[in-house]
């Protein structure tokens, strides 16, 4: 999901997406520890997505002072 799509969501939807992403990251880490994860590049991608969601939540808390880059 892109940052633009996430910025269009309200805070409640972002909170739900955050919980979903944290669970997905936990499941990926658990699979990786059990040596059952085939695509290890999904771990950094999941972390990046989680960070993107947290960043946008912080922007919304700060009053939405984001300046879009074109």
Biopython code that builds the backbone (N, CA, C, O; Angstrom):
import numpy as np
from Bio.PDB.StructureBuilder import StructureBuilder

atoms = [
    (1, "UNK", "N", (0.841, -1.161, 0.000)),
    (1, "UNK", "CA", (0.000, 0.000, 0.000)),
    (1, "UNK", "C", (0.894, 1.235, 0.000)),
    (1, "UNK", "O", (1.874, 1.300, 0.743)),
    (2, "UNK", "N", (0.561, 2.191, -0.818)),
    (2, "UNK", "CA", (1.403, 3.380, -0.935)),
    (2, "UNK", "C", (1.083, 4.376, 0.172)),
    (2, "UNK", "O", (0.045, 4.289, 0.827)),
    (3, "UNK", "N", (1.982, 5.308, 0.363)),
    (3, "UNK", "CA", (1.790, 6.340, 1.375)),
    (3, "UNK", "C", (0.584, 7.205, 1.040)),
    (3, "UNK", "O", (-0.136, 7.637, 1.940)),
    (4, "UNK", "N", (0.361, 7.456, -0.208)),
    (4, "UNK", "CA", (-0.787, 8.272, -0.620)),
    (4, "UNK", "C", (-2.094, 7.595, -0.224)),
    (4, "UNK", "O", (-3.012, 8.253, 0.265)),
    (5, "UNK", "N", (-2.181, 6.294, -0.431)),
    (5, "UNK", "CA", (-3.384, 5.547, -0.053)),
    (5, "UNK", "C", (-3.575, 5.552, 1.454)),
    (5, "UNK", "O", (-4.701, 5.648, 1.941)),
    (6, "UNK", "N", (-2.471, 5.448, 2.199)),
    (6, "UNK", "CA", (-2.553, 5.458, 3.653)),
    (6, "UNK", "C", (-2.974, 6.822, 4.178)),
    (6, "UNK", "O", (-3.714, 6.904, 5.158)),
    (7, "UNK", "N", (-2.513, 7.894, 3.543)),
    (7, "UNK", "CA", (-2.870, 9.238, 3.982)),
    (7, "UNK", "C", (-4.359, 9.525, 3.784)),
    (7, "UNK", "O", (-4.925, 10.370, 4.478)),
    (8, "UNK", "N", (-4.987, 8.834, 2.852)),
    (8, "UNK", "CA", (-6.411, 9.027, 2.610)),
    (8, "UNK", "C", (-7.271, 8.341, 3.666)),
    (8, "UNK", "O", (-8.460, 8.637, 3.777)),
    (9, "UNK", "N", (-6.687, 7.426, 4.447)),
    (9, "UNK", "CA", (-7.426, 6.720, 5.493)),
    (9, "UNK", "C", (-7.574, 7.604, 6.725)),
    (9, "UNK", "O", (-6.767, 8.503, 6.962)),
    (10, "UNK", "N", (-8.625, 7.334, 7.510)),
    (10, "UNK", "CA", (-8.772, 8.047, 8.779)),
    (10, "UNK", "C", (-7.956, 7.327, 9.855)),
    (10, "UNK", "O", (-7.405, 6.252, 9.619)),
    (11, "UNK", "N", (-7.889, 7.937, 11.030)),
    (11, "UNK", "CA", (-7.042, 7.408, 12.106)),
    (11, "UNK", "C", (-7.496, 6.026, 12.569)),
    (11, "UNK", "O", (-6.660, 5.180, 12.886)),
    (12, "UNK", "N", (-8.798, 5.785, 12.612)),
    (12, "UNK", "CA", (-9.300, 4.482, 13.053)),
    (12, "UNK", "C", (-8.889, 3.377, 12.079)),
    (12, "UNK", "O", (-8.479, 2.294, 12.496)),
    (13, "UNK", "N", (-9.001, 3.656, 10.790)),
    (13, "UNK", "CA", (-8.613, 2.671, 9.781)),
    (13, "UNK", "C", (-7.106, 2.430, 9.825)),
    (13, "UNK", "O", (-6.651, 1.300, 9.646)),
    (14, "UNK", "N", (-6.333, 3.486, 10.061)),
    (14, "UNK", "CA", (-4.883, 3.320, 10.173)),
    (14, "UNK", "C", (-4.515, 2.501, 11.408)),
    (14, "UNK", "O", (-3.574, 1.708, 11.374)),
    (15, "UNK", "N", (-5.256, 2.695, 12.493)),
    (15, "UNK", "CA", (-5.012, 1.897, 13.697)),
    (15, "UNK", "C", (-5.260, 0.424, 13.447)),
    (15, "UNK", "O", (-4.498, -0.428, 13.903)),
    (16, "UNK", "N", (-6.338, 0.119, 12.715)),
    (16, "UNK", "CA", (-6.639, -1.273, 12.381)),
    (16, "UNK", "C", (-5.563, -1.844, 11.459)),
    (16, "UNK", "O", (-5.133, -2.985, 11.627)),
    (17, "UNK", "N", (-5.131, -1.043, 10.484)),
    (17, "UNK", "CA", (-4.082, -1.478, 9.560)),
    (17, "UNK", "C", (-2.766, -1.708, 10.312)),
    (17, "UNK", "O", (-2.013, -2.628, 9.994)),
    (18, "UNK", "N", (-2.500, -0.858, 11.315)),
    (18, "UNK", "CA", (-1.292, -0.997, 12.126)),
    (18, "UNK", "C", (-1.301, -2.318, 12.888)),
    (18, "UNK", "O", (-0.298, -3.030, 12.909)),
    (19, "UNK", "N", (-2.425, -2.645, 13.508)),
    (19, "UNK", "CA", (-2.528, -3.907, 14.242)),
    (19, "UNK", "C", (-2.363, -5.094, 13.304)),
    (19, "UNK", "O", (-1.701, -6.074, 13.645)),
    (20, "UNK", "N", (-2.960, -5.004, 12.139)),
    (20, "UNK", "CA", (-2.853, -6.077, 11.145)),
    (20, "UNK", "C", (-1.407, -6.245, 10.688)),
    (20, "UNK", "O", (-0.926, -7.369, 10.542)),
    (21, "UNK", "N", (-0.723, -5.143, 10.465)),
    (21, "UNK", "CA", (0.664, -5.200, 9.988)),
    (21, "UNK", "C", (1.599, -5.731, 11.070)),
    (21, "UNK", "O", (2.544, -6.458, 10.767)),
    (22, "UNK", "N", (1.344, -5.374, 12.333)),
    (22, "UNK", "CA", (2.172, -5.889, 13.423)),
    (22, "UNK", "C", (2.017, -7.395, 13.548)),
    (22, "UNK", "O", (2.997, -8.102, 13.787)),
    (23, "UNK", "N", (0.802, -7.892, 13.389)),
    (23, "UNK", "CA", (0.571, -9.336, 13.445)),
    (23, "UNK", "C", (1.257, -10.027, 12.273)),
    (23, "UNK", "O", (1.852, -11.092, 12.438)),
    (24, "UNK", "N", (1.175, -9.428, 11.099)),
    (24, "UNK", "CA", (1.824, -10.013, 9.926)),
    (24, "UNK", "C", (3.338, -10.079, 10.123)),
    (24, "UNK", "O", (3.966, -11.077, 9.769)),
    (25, "UNK", "N", (3.922, -9.027, 10.682)),
    (25, "UNK", "CA", (5.370, -9.020, 10.934)),
    (25, "UNK", "C", (5.742, -10.086, 11.958)),
    (25, "UNK", "O", (6.750, -10.776, 11.802)),
    (26, "UNK", "N", (4.931, -10.221, 13.004)),
    (26, "UNK", "CA", (5.179, -11.262, 13.999)),
    (26, "UNK", "C", (5.150, -12.642, 13.351)),
    (26, "UNK", "O", (6.027, -13.466, 13.609)),
    (27, "UNK", "N", (4.151, -12.898, 12.513)),
    (27, "UNK", "CA", (4.040, -14.191, 11.839)),
    (27, "UNK", "C", (5.232, -14.448, 10.925)),
    (27, "UNK", "O", (5.726, -15.573, 10.848)),
    (28, "UNK", "N", (5.694, -13.412, 10.234)),
    (28, "UNK", "CA", (6.866, -13.564, 9.364)),
    (28, "UNK", "C", (8.114, -13.888, 10.179)),
    (28, "UNK", "O", (8.899, -14.759, 9.805)),
    (29, "UNK", "N", (8.292, -13.181, 11.300)),
    (29, "UNK", "CA", (9.463, -13.452, 12.148)),
    (29, "UNK", "C", (9.397, -14.857, 12.731)),
    (29, "UNK", "O", (10.418, -15.538, 12.830)),
    (30, "UNK", "N", (8.214, -15.288, 13.114)),
    (30, "UNK", "CA", (8.054, -16.628, 13.664)),
    (30, "UNK", "C", (8.375, -17.684, 12.604)),
    (30, "UNK", "O", (9.066, -18.661, 12.891)),
    (31, "UNK", "N", (7.881, -17.490, 11.392)),
    (31, "UNK", "CA", (8.174, -18.426, 10.303)),
    (31, "UNK", "C", (9.664, -18.449, 9.981)),
    (31, "UNK", "O", (10.235, -19.504, 9.705)),
    (32, "UNK", "N", (10.278, -17.284, 10.019)),
    (32, "UNK", "CA", (11.707, -17.204, 9.728)),
    (32, "UNK", "C", (12.515, -17.952, 10.795)),
    (32, "UNK", "O", (13.473, -18.653, 10.467)),
    (33, "UNK", "N", (12.136, -17.805, 12.059)),
    (33, "UNK", "CA", (12.844, -18.483, 13.146)),
    (33, "UNK", "C", (12.675, -19.999, 13.057)),
    (33, "UNK", "O", (13.561, -20.753, 13.460)),
    (34, "UNK", "N", (11.537, -20.438, 12.530)),
    (34, "UNK", "CA", (11.288, -21.879, 12.398)),
    (34, "UNK", "C", (11.823, -22.415, 11.074)),
    (34, "UNK", "O", (11.591, -23.575, 10.735)),
    (35, "UNK", "N", (12.528, -21.589, 10.335)),
    (35, "UNK", "CA", (13.123, -21.954, 9.039)),
    (35, "UNK", "C", (12.065, -22.407, 8.042)),
    (35, "UNK", "O", (12.308, -23.317, 7.249)),
    (36, "UNK", "N", (10.898, -21.782, 8.077)),
    (36, "UNK", "CA", (9.840, -22.112, 7.126)),
    (36, "UNK", "C", (9.536, -20.962, 6.175)),
    (36, "UNK", "O", (8.636, -21.069, 5.342)),
    (37, "UNK", "N", (10.266, -19.879, 6.290)),
    (37, "UNK", "CA", (10.031, -18.719, 5.445)),
    (37, "UNK", "C", (10.864, -18.849, 4.181)),
    (37, "UNK", "O", (12.093, -18.889, 4.243)),
    (38, "UNK", "N", (10.199, -18.916, 3.038)),
    (38, "UNK", "CA", (10.913, -19.062, 1.772)),
    (38, "UNK", "C", (11.381, -17.721, 1.228)),
    (38, "UNK", "O", (12.489, -17.618, 0.701)),
    (39, "UNK", "N", (10.551, -16.695, 1.352)),
    (39, "UNK", "CA", (10.882, -15.388, 0.804)),
    (39, "UNK", "C", (11.322, -14.467, 1.943)),
    (39, "UNK", "O", (10.492, -13.801, 2.562)),
    (40, "UNK", "N", (12.616, -14.430, 2.215)),
    (40, "UNK", "CA", (13.105, -13.642, 3.341)),
    (40, "UNK", "C", (13.052, -12.142, 3.064)),
    (40, "UNK", "O", (13.166, -11.349, 3.998)),
    (41, "UNK", "N", (12.885, -11.740, 1.829)),
    (41, "UNK", "CA", (12.791, -10.312, 1.529)),
    (41, "UNK", "C", (11.466, -9.723, 1.976)),
    (41, "UNK", "O", (11.297, -8.504, 1.951)),
    (42, "UNK", "N", (10.527, -10.559, 2.385)),
    (42, "UNK", "CA", (9.251, -10.044, 2.877)),
    (42, "UNK", "C", (9.394, -9.435, 4.271)),
    (42, "UNK", "O", (8.557, -8.625, 4.671)),
    (43, "UNK", "N", (10.426, -9.803, 5.012)),
    (43, "UNK", "CA", (10.648, -9.225, 6.342)),
    (43, "UNK", "C", (10.950, -7.723, 6.271)),
    (43, "UNK", "O", (10.266, -6.951, 6.942)),
    (44, "UNK", "N", (11.926, -7.279, 5.500)),
    (44, "UNK", "CA", (12.161, -5.838, 5.420)),
    (44, "UNK", "C", (10.976, -5.079, 4.813)),
    (44, "UNK", "O", (10.704, -3.941, 5.195)),
    (45, "UNK", "N", (10.286, -5.703, 3.884)),
    (45, "UNK", "CA", (9.125, -5.048, 3.282)),
    (45, "UNK", "C", (8.026, -4.844, 4.319)),
    (45, "UNK", "O", (7.364, -3.806, 4.325)),
    (46, "UNK", "N", (7.831, -5.820, 5.188)),
    (46, "UNK", "CA", (6.822, -5.700, 6.241)),
    (46, "UNK", "C", (7.234, -4.631, 7.250)),
    (46, "UNK", "O", (6.390, -3.868, 7.720)),
    (47, "UNK", "N", (8.518, -4.568, 7.587)),
    (47, "UNK", "CA", (8.996, -3.536, 8.503)),
    (47, "UNK", "C", (8.823, -2.140, 7.901)),
    (47, "UNK", "O", (8.443, -1.194, 8.592)),
    (48, "UNK", "N", (9.104, -2.032, 6.625)),
    (48, "UNK", "CA", (8.966, -0.749, 5.923)),
    (48, "UNK", "C", (7.510, -0.290, 5.913)),
    (48, "UNK", "O", (7.223, 0.887, 6.132)),
    (49, "UNK", "N", (6.596, -1.223, 5.660)),
    (49, "UNK", "CA", (5.167, -0.906, 5.654)),
    (49, "UNK", "C", (4.708, -0.461, 7.043)),
    (49, "UNK", "O", (3.930, 0.485, 7.171)),
    (50, "UNK", "N", (5.189, -1.140, 8.072)),
    (50, "UNK", "CA", (4.853, -0.775, 9.444)),
    (50, "UNK", "C", (5.365, 0.630, 9.757)),
    (50, "UNK", "O", (4.644, 1.430, 10.354)),
    (51, "UNK", "N", (6.574, 0.933, 9.370)),
    (51, "UNK", "CA", (7.142, 2.260, 9.598)),
    (51, "UNK", "C", (6.363, 3.326, 8.837)),
    (51, "UNK", "O", (6.158, 4.428, 9.346)),
    (52, "UNK", "N", (5.933, 3.008, 7.633)),
    (52, "UNK", "CA", (5.146, 3.949, 6.826)),
    (52, "UNK", "C", (3.831, 4.284, 7.536)),
    (52, "UNK", "O", (3.427, 5.446, 7.583)),
    (53, "UNK", "N", (3.175, 3.278, 8.080)),
    (53, "UNK", "CA", (1.909, 3.498, 8.784)),
    (53, "UNK", "C", (2.139, 4.347, 10.031)),
    (53, "UNK", "O", (1.383, 5.283, 10.294)),
    (54, "UNK", "N", (3.179, 4.025, 10.800)),
    (54, "UNK", "CA", (3.478, 4.791, 12.008)),
    (54, "UNK", "C", (3.809, 6.246, 11.685)),
    (54, "UNK", "O", (3.399, 7.153, 12.410)),
    (55, "UNK", "N", (4.540, 6.468, 10.611)),
    (55, "UNK", "CA", (4.899, 7.818, 10.208)),
    (55, "UNK", "C", (3.656, 8.630, 9.861)),
    (55, "UNK", "O", (3.543, 9.791, 10.255)),
    (56, "UNK", "N", (2.741, 8.037, 9.138)),
    (56, "UNK", "CA", (1.537, 8.756, 8.733)),
    (56, "UNK", "C", (0.635, 9.011, 9.937)),
    (56, "UNK", "O", (-0.007, 10.059, 10.014)),
    (57, "UNK", "N", (0.578, 8.072, 10.874)),
    (57, "UNK", "CA", (-0.177, 8.316, 12.108)),
    (57, "UNK", "C", (0.410, 9.493, 12.881)),
    (57, "UNK", "O", (-0.333, 10.328, 13.397)),
    (58, "UNK", "N", (1.722, 9.565, 12.963)),
    (58, "UNK", "CA", (2.376, 10.687, 13.647)),
    (58, "UNK", "C", (2.100, 12.005, 12.928)),
    (58, "UNK", "O", (1.904, 13.032, 13.578)),
    (59, "UNK", "N", (2.082, 11.989, 11.598)),
    (59, "UNK", "CA", (1.763, 13.195, 10.837)),
    (59, "UNK", "C", (0.352, 13.673, 11.156)),
    (59, "UNK", "O", (0.116, 14.868, 11.330)),
    (60, "UNK", "N", (-0.576, 12.734, 11.229)),
    (60, "UNK", "CA", (-1.965, 13.093, 11.532)),
    (60, "UNK", "C", (-2.089, 13.664, 12.939)),
    (60, "UNK", "O", (-2.859, 14.599, 13.161)),
    (61, "UNK", "N", (-1.339, 13.112, 13.893)),
    (61, "UNK", "CA", (-1.354, 13.631, 15.260)),
    (61, "UNK", "C", (-0.767, 15.035, 15.324)),
    (61, "UNK", "O", (-1.199, 15.852, 16.138)),
    (62, "UNK", "N", (0.216, 15.321, 14.473)),
    (62, "UNK", "CA", (0.879, 16.619, 14.482)),
    (62, "UNK", "C", (0.082, 17.672, 13.714)),
    (62, "UNK", "O", (0.503, 18.826, 13.632)),
    (63, "UNK", "N", (-1.028, 17.298, 13.169)),
    (63, "UNK", "CA", (-1.847, 18.278, 12.469)),
    (63, "UNK", "C", (-1.749, 18.209, 10.964)),
    (63, "UNK", "O", (-2.195, 19.123, 10.271)),
    (64, "UNK", "N", (-1.180, 17.151, 10.453)),
    (64, "UNK", "CA", (-1.150, 16.952, 8.999)),
    (64, "UNK", "C", (-0.293, 17.958, 8.257)),
    (64, "UNK", "O", (-0.705, 18.475, 7.219)),
    (65, "UNK", "N", (0.880, 18.240, 8.767)),
    (65, "UNK", "CA", (1.756, 19.216, 8.120)),
    (65, "UNK", "C", (2.605, 18.598, 7.016)),
    (65, "UNK", "O", (3.726, 19.043, 6.765)),
    (66, "UNK", "N", (2.080, 17.590, 6.370)),
    (66, "UNK", "CA", (2.808, 16.930, 5.292)),
    (66, "UNK", "C", (2.721, 17.755, 4.017)),
    (66, "UNK", "O", (1.650, 18.232, 3.643)),
    (67, "UNK", "N", (3.848, 17.916, 3.364)),
    (67, "UNK", "CA", (3.879, 18.600, 2.074)),
    (67, "UNK", "C", (4.089, 17.543, 1.009)),
    (67, "UNK", "O", (5.164, 16.946, 0.948)),
    (68, "UNK", "N", (3.082, 17.288, 0.153)),
    (68, "UNK", "CA", (3.232, 16.234, -0.847)),
    (68, "UNK", "C", (4.334, 16.529, -1.848)),
    (68, "UNK", "O", (4.535, 17.672, -2.259)),
    (69, "UNK", "N", (5.033, 15.491, -2.227)),
    (69, "UNK", "CA", (6.103, 15.594, -3.226)),
    (69, "UNK", "C", (5.552, 15.115, -4.542)),
    (69, "UNK", "O", (4.989, 14.024, -4.624)),
    (70, "UNK", "N", (5.704, 15.908, -5.558)),
    (70, "UNK", "CA", (5.149, 15.493, -6.865)),
    (70, "UNK", "C", (6.192, 14.943, -7.778)),
    (70, "UNK", "O", (5.883, 14.555, -8.904)),
]
sb = StructureBuilder()
sb.init_structure("model")
sb.init_model(0)
sb.init_chain("A")
sb.init_seg("    ")
for serial, (resi, resn, name, xyz) in enumerate(atoms, 1):
    if name == "N":
        sb.init_residue(resn, " ", resi, " ")
    sb.init_atom(name, np.array(xyz, "f"), 0.0, 1.0, " ", f" {name:<3s}", serial, name[0])
structure = sb.get_structure()
